[in-house]
Amino acid sequence: MAIRDGRLHVPRLAPAHTTAGLPVPDGEAWRLETTSGGSLDNLRLAHCPDYAAPLQPHQVRVRLHAGGVNFRDVVVALGIVNDPRPIGGEGAGTITETGSAVTDLQVGQQVMGLFNGIGASAVTDQRLVTPIPDGWTLTQAAAAPIAYLTAYYALHDLAHLQAGEHLLIHAATGGVGHAAIHVARHFGAHIHTTAHPTKWSTLHRLGIAEPDIANSRTLDFEDHYRSHTPGIDVVLNSLTGDHLDASGRLLRPGGRLIDMGKTDIRHPDTWTADHPETTYQAFDLMDGGEDTIAALYRRLQPLFHDGTLPPLPTRSYDIRHAPTAFRYLANARHTGKIALTL
């Protein structure tokens, strides 16, 4: 397998037409899994007895109506990244049961948040879900948590982005990219972006001006932003290799590169030696634990409700056609988010 121009490539033979989709197990104790890494054809809907286990005091059981799909899910399914967590980490649905210590959530309430996989029914810690904002659909809600939590955590908690600073968002038409644009605009930062040229119209619709858009597929963005900015203060990175190094060269003294990528993680000391007076930090959303997620929700909820942070554009697939959705994401064809409906 290989990553070329931001797309995942694996050798594969598949039927020309597949319409039936993945078989759905009986009952509600099942989730999306892969039998082995290396091919998206290995995705399946499999029984998961853990989903039927009695709740712990601080847990809730949710009947999921939709689940979000992220790049991490694709690279795990392909065996590129070794991550023991199940495929599918976010969703939205209706609470069907609460643990004995849960007081702020009720049965029948619609919530969105982080889950241990995508299936008909899922269990999670109460701190990892939050009520769905008024006016949002369940599909929109399912696609929002990881993108907005990641963007806010990266830019606020890790980068300490300040008003007036210059921010470069790579692959800005994806889910986290969309979310980061809205979050950074709220913070008052100068926003600069990269994306594939075929997706620049998406950035125009988000209010990004032509001088603040560059090509994510080539290294031309380095010269472009060297001549169009006084230097970059923060990079929100998802690129690899030479693109990552070029981003480091754009940072001015005190600059911070926050890396949400999974396939080219650098050592902070080596980074600083190569890019003096700058810092590098790779992260995973769950690094801070459940209490951090709950604190992020408290900051995000008012911004959801007043429209500062809107729903993200979302393309949906029936969960029985998860392999098709994963291939679409792997080929970098999408803008915004992809969701699986149940």
C-alpha positions as CSV (number, residue, x, y, z in Angstrom):
1,M,0.0,0.0,0.0
2,A,1.1,3.6,-0.5
3,I,0.1,7.2,0.2
4,R,0.5,9.4,-2.9
5,D,-0.6,13.0,-3.2
6,G,-2.7,12.5,0.0
7,R,-4.5,9.5,-1.3
8,L,-4.3,5.9,-0.1
9,H,-3.6,3.2,-2.6
10,V,-3.9,-0.5,-2.1
11,P,-3.9,-3.4,-4.5
12,R,-7.4,-4.8,-4.7
13,L,-9.7,-6.8,-6.9
14,A,-13.4,-6.3,-6.3
15,P,-16.7,-7.0,-8.0
16,A,-17.7,-4.3,-10.5
17,H,-21.2,-4.0,-8.9
18,T,-22.1,-4.6,-5.3
19,T,-25.6,-3.4,-4.2
20,A,-26.7,-5.6,-1.3
21,G,-24.3,-4.1,1.2
22,L,-23.0,-5.7,4.4
23,P,-25.3,-8.1,6.2
24,V,-26.8,-6.7,9.4
25,P,-26.7,-9.0,12.5
26,D,-29.8,-9.7,14.5
27,G,-30.5,-7.5,17.6
28,E,-28.7,-4.3,18.5
29,A,-25.4,-5.6,20.0
30,W,-23.2,-5.1,16.9
31,R,-20.8,-2.7,15.4
32,L,-18.7,-1.9,12.4
33,E,-15.3,-3.8,12.4
34,T,-12.6,-5.1,10.1
35,T,-11.6,-8.7,10.0
36,S,-8.0,-7.7,9.2
37,G,-6.1,-4.7,7.9
38,G,-5.1,-4.2,4.4
39,S,-8.4,-4.0,2.5
40,L,-11.6,-2.1,2.9
41,D,-13.3,-5.2,1.7
42,N,-12.7,-6.6,5.1
43,L,-15.2,-4.3,6.8
44,R,-18.2,-6.1,8.3
45,L,-21.0,-5.6,10.8
46,A,-20.2,-8.0,13.7
47,H,-21.8,-9.0,17.0
48,C,-20.4,-7.1,20.0
49,P,-21.6,-8.6,23.3
50,D,-20.0,-5.7,25.2
51,Y,-22.7,-3.4,23.9
52,A,-25.3,-5.4,25.8
53,A,-23.4,-5.5,29.1
54,P,-24.9,-3.7,32.2
55,L,-24.0,-0.1,32.4
56,Q,-21.4,1.3,34.8
57,P,-22.7,4.1,37.0
58,H,-21.4,7.0,34.8
59,Q,-22.3,5.4,31.4
60,V,-25.2,5.9,29.0
61,R,-26.6,3.7,26.4
62,V,-27.5,5.4,23.1
63,R,-29.5,4.1,20.1
64,L,-27.4,5.5,17.3
65,H,-29.0,7.0,14.3
66,A,-25.8,8.0,12.5
67,G,-22.0,7.8,13.0
68,G,-19.2,10.0,11.6
69,V,-16.3,8.6,9.6
70,N,-12.8,10.0,9.9
71,F,-9.4,9.6,8.2
72,R,-8.2,7.7,11.3
73,D,-10.8,5.1,10.6
74,V,-9.6,4.5,7.1
75,V,-5.9,4.2,8.0
76,V,-6.8,1.8,10.8
77,A,-9.0,-0.3,8.5
78,L,-6.2,-0.5,6.0
79,G,-3.7,-1.5,8.6
80,I,-1.5,1.6,8.1
81,V,-1.9,2.7,11.7
82,N,-2.1,0.3,14.6
83,D,-4.8,1.6,16.9
84,P,-6.7,-0.9,19.2
85,R,-9.7,1.3,19.4
86,P,-12.7,0.2,17.3
87,I,-13.4,1.8,13.9
88,G,-15.8,4.7,14.2
89,G,-15.5,7.1,17.2
90,E,-18.4,9.5,17.0
91,G,-22.2,9.5,16.5
92,A,-25.6,10.8,17.4
93,G,-28.7,9.2,18.7
94,T,-31.2,8.8,21.5
95,I,-30.4,7.8,25.1
96,T,-32.2,4.6,26.0
97,E,-30.6,3.9,29.4
98,T,-28.5,5.8,32.0
99,G,-26.2,4.6,34.7
100,S,-27.1,5.1,38.4
101,A,-24.8,8.1,38.8
102,V,-25.9,10.0,35.6
103,T,-28.0,13.0,36.6
104,D,-27.5,15.6,33.8
105,L,-28.9,13.3,30.9
106,Q,-32.2,11.6,30.6
107,V,-33.7,8.7,28.7
108,G,-35.2,9.9,25.4
109,Q,-32.7,12.8,25.1
110,Q,-30.9,13.2,21.8
111,V,-27.1,13.5,22.1
112,M,-24.0,13.5,20.0
113,G,-20.5,12.6,21.0
114,L,-17.7,10.0,21.2
115,F,-18.4,6.3,21.2
116,N,-16.5,3.1,21.2
117,G,-17.5,2.2,17.7
118,I,-20.5,2.6,15.4
119,G,-23.5,0.2,15.8
120,A,-27.2,0.1,16.4
121,S,-26.6,0.7,20.1
122,A,-23.5,2.0,21.8
123,V,-22.3,2.7,25.3
124,T,-20.1,5.6,26.4
125,D,-19.1,7.7,29.4
126,Q,-21.6,10.5,30.1
127,R,-18.8,13.1,29.8
128,L,-18.2,12.1,26.2
129,V,-21.7,13.2,24.9
130,T,-23.5,16.5,24.8
131,P,-27.1,17.5,23.8
132,I,-27.7,18.1,20.1
133,P,-28.0,21.8,19.3
134,D,-31.5,23.0,18.2
135,G,-32.0,22.8,14.5
136,W,-29.3,20.2,13.8
137,T,-30.2,17.0,12.1
138,L,-29.0,13.7,13.6
139,T,-26.7,13.2,10.6
140,Q,-25.2,16.7,11.1
141,A,-24.8,16.0,14.8
142,A,-23.1,12.7,14.2
143,A,-20.4,14.3,12.0
144,A,-19.6,17.3,14.3
145,P,-18.0,16.1,17.6
146,I,-14.5,14.9,16.5
147,A,-14.1,17.8,14.0
148,Y,-15.0,20.6,16.4
149,L,-13.4,19.0,19.5
150,T,-10.2,18.5,17.6
151,A,-10.1,22.0,16.1
152,Y,-10.9,23.7,19.4
153,Y,-8.5,21.5,21.5
154,A,-5.7,22.0,18.9
155,L,-6.1,25.7,18.5
156,H,-7.1,26.8,22.0
157,D,-5.6,24.3,24.4
158,L,-2.5,23.3,22.6
159,A,-1.6,26.2,20.2
160,H,-3.0,29.0,22.5
161,L,-4.0,30.8,19.3
162,Q,-4.4,34.6,19.8
163,A,-6.3,37.2,18.0
164,G,-4.2,38.7,15.1
165,E,-1.9,35.7,14.8
166,H,-1.4,34.0,11.4
167,L,-2.8,30.4,11.2
168,L,-2.1,28.0,8.4
169,I,-4.7,25.2,8.1
170,H,-3.7,22.3,5.8
171,A,-6.3,20.3,3.9
172,A,-8.8,22.9,5.0
173,T,-11.8,21.5,3.1
174,G,-12.0,18.4,5.3
175,G,-14.1,18.1,8.4
176,V,-11.5,19.4,10.9
177,G,-10.4,22.0,8.3
178,H,-14.0,23.4,8.1
179,A,-14.3,23.3,11.9
180,A,-10.9,25.0,12.3
181,I,-11.8,27.8,10.0
182,H,-14.9,28.6,12.1
183,V,-13.0,28.3,15.4
184,A,-10.1,30.4,14.2
185,R,-12.5,33.1,12.9
186,H,-14.1,33.2,16.3
187,F,-10.7,33.7,17.9
188,G,-9.8,36.6,15.5
189,A,-6.9,34.9,13.8
190,H,-5.7,35.6,10.2
191,I,-6.6,32.4,8.4
192,H,-4.5,30.9,5.6
193,T,-5.3,27.5,4.0
194,T,-4.2,24.8,1.6
195,A,-6.4,22.4,-0.4
196,H,-6.5,20.6,-3.7
197,P,-7.3,23.1,-6.4
198,T,-10.5,21.4,-7.3
199,K,-11.7,22.2,-3.8
200,W,-10.8,25.9,-3.7
201,S,-14.4,26.9,-4.5
202,T,-15.4,25.4,-1.2
203,L,-12.9,27.7,0.6
204,H,-14.3,30.7,-1.4
205,R,-17.8,29.8,-0.1
206,L,-16.3,29.8,3.5
207,G,-15.1,33.3,3.0
208,I,-11.4,32.6,2.4
209,A,-9.9,35.1,0.0
210,E,-7.8,34.0,-3.0
211,P,-4.4,35.1,-1.5
212,D,-5.2,32.9,1.5
213,I,-5.5,29.7,-0.5
214,A,-2.6,27.5,-1.8
215,N,-2.2,24.1,-3.2
216,S,-1.9,21.2,-0.7
217,R,-0.6,18.8,-3.4
218,T,2.7,20.6,-4.2
219,L,5.3,22.5,-2.1
220,D,4.4,25.8,-3.8
221,F,2.5,26.9,-0.6
222,E,5.8,27.6,1.1
223,D,6.9,30.3,-1.4
224,H,3.3,31.6,-1.6
225,Y,2.9,32.2,2.1
226,R,6.5,33.4,2.5
227,S,5.6,36.2,0.2
228,H,2.0,36.8,1.3
229,T,2.4,36.7,5.1
230,P,4.9,38.1,7.7
231,G,5.4,34.4,8.8
232,I,3.1,31.8,10.3
233,D,2.4,31.6,14.0
234,V,0.5,28.3,14.1
235,V,0.2,25.5,11.7
236,L,-2.6,22.9,12.1
237,N,-1.1,20.1,10.2
238,S,-2.3,16.9,8.6
239,L,0.4,16.5,5.8
240,T,3.5,14.5,5.8
241,G,7.1,14.4,4.5
242,D,8.4,17.4,2.6
243,H,5.1,19.2,3.2
244,L,5.6,18.9,6.9
245,D,9.1,20.3,6.7
246,A,8.1,23.1,4.4
247,S,5.4,24.1,7.0
248,G,8.1,24.2,9.7
249,R,10.2,26.6,7.6
250,L,7.2,29.0,7.4
251,L,7.0,29.3,11.2
252,R,8.4,32.5,12.6
253,P,10.1,32.6,16.1
254,G,7.7,31.3,18.7
255,G,5.7,29.5,16.1
256,R,3.8,26.3,16.9
257,L,3.1,23.3,14.7
258,I,0.2,21.2,16.0
259,D,0.1,17.9,14.2
260,M,-3.0,15.8,14.0
261,G,-1.6,13.4,11.4
262,K,-1.0,9.8,12.2
263,T,1.6,8.6,9.7
264,D,4.6,11.0,10.0
265,I,5.0,11.9,13.7
266,R,8.2,13.8,14.5
267,H,10.2,13.9,17.8
268,P,9.8,17.4,19.4
269,D,13.6,17.7,20.1
270,T,14.5,16.8,16.6
271,W,12.0,19.2,15.2
272,T,13.3,22.1,17.3
273,A,16.9,21.3,16.2
274,D,15.7,21.4,12.5
275,H,13.4,24.4,13.0
276,P,14.9,26.6,15.8
277,E,12.7,28.8,18.0
278,T,9.6,26.8,17.0
279,T,7.8,23.9,18.7
280,Y,6.1,20.7,17.5
281,Q,3.3,18.8,19.1
282,A,1.6,15.7,17.8
283,F,-1.7,14.9,19.6
284,D,-4.7,12.6,19.8
285,L,-8.0,14.0,20.9
286,M,-8.3,11.7,23.8
287,D,-4.9,12.7,25.3
288,G,-6.6,14.8,27.9
289,G,-9.2,12.2,28.9
290,E,-12.9,12.4,29.5
291,D,-12.8,15.5,31.8
292,T,-11.1,17.5,29.0
293,I,-13.7,16.4,26.5
294,A,-16.5,17.5,28.9
295,A,-14.8,20.9,29.4
296,L,-14.5,21.3,25.6
297,Y,-18.2,20.7,25.2
298,R,-19.0,23.4,27.8
299,R,-17.0,25.9,25.7
300,L,-18.4,24.7,22.4
301,Q,-22.1,24.5,23.3
302,P,-22.8,28.3,23.4
303,L,-21.0,28.6,20.1
304,F,-23.2,25.9,18.5
305,H,-26.3,27.5,19.8
306,D,-25.6,31.1,18.6
307,G,-24.5,29.9,15.2
308,T,-20.8,30.8,15.5
309,L,-20.0,27.1,14.9
310,P,-22.5,25.8,12.3
311,P,-23.2,22.2,11.2
312,L,-20.6,20.9,8.8
313,P,-21.4,19.8,5.3
314,T,-22.0,16.1,5.4
315,R,-22.3,13.3,2.8
316,S,-24.1,10.3,4.1
317,Y,-24.1,6.5,3.3
318,D,-26.1,3.7,4.8
319,I,-23.9,1.8,7.1
320,R,-24.4,-1.3,5.0
321,H,-22.3,0.5,2.3
322,A,-19.5,1.5,4.7
323,P,-16.8,0.1,2.3
324,T,-18.0,2.6,-0.4
325,A,-17.9,5.5,2.1
326,F,-14.4,4.5,3.3
327,R,-13.1,4.3,-0.3
328,Y,-14.6,7.8,-1.0
329,L,-12.8,9.2,2.0
330,A,-9.5,7.3,1.2
331,N,-9.5,8.8,-2.2
332,A,-9.8,12.4,-0.8
333,R,-12.8,13.1,-2.9
334,H,-14.9,14.6,-0.1
335,T,-15.3,18.1,1.4
336,G,-16.6,18.4,4.9
337,K,-17.6,15.1,6.7
338,I,-18.9,11.7,5.8
339,A,-21.5,9.9,8.0
340,L,-23.0,6.4,8.1
341,T,-26.7,6.2,8.8
342,L,-28.4,3.4,10.6
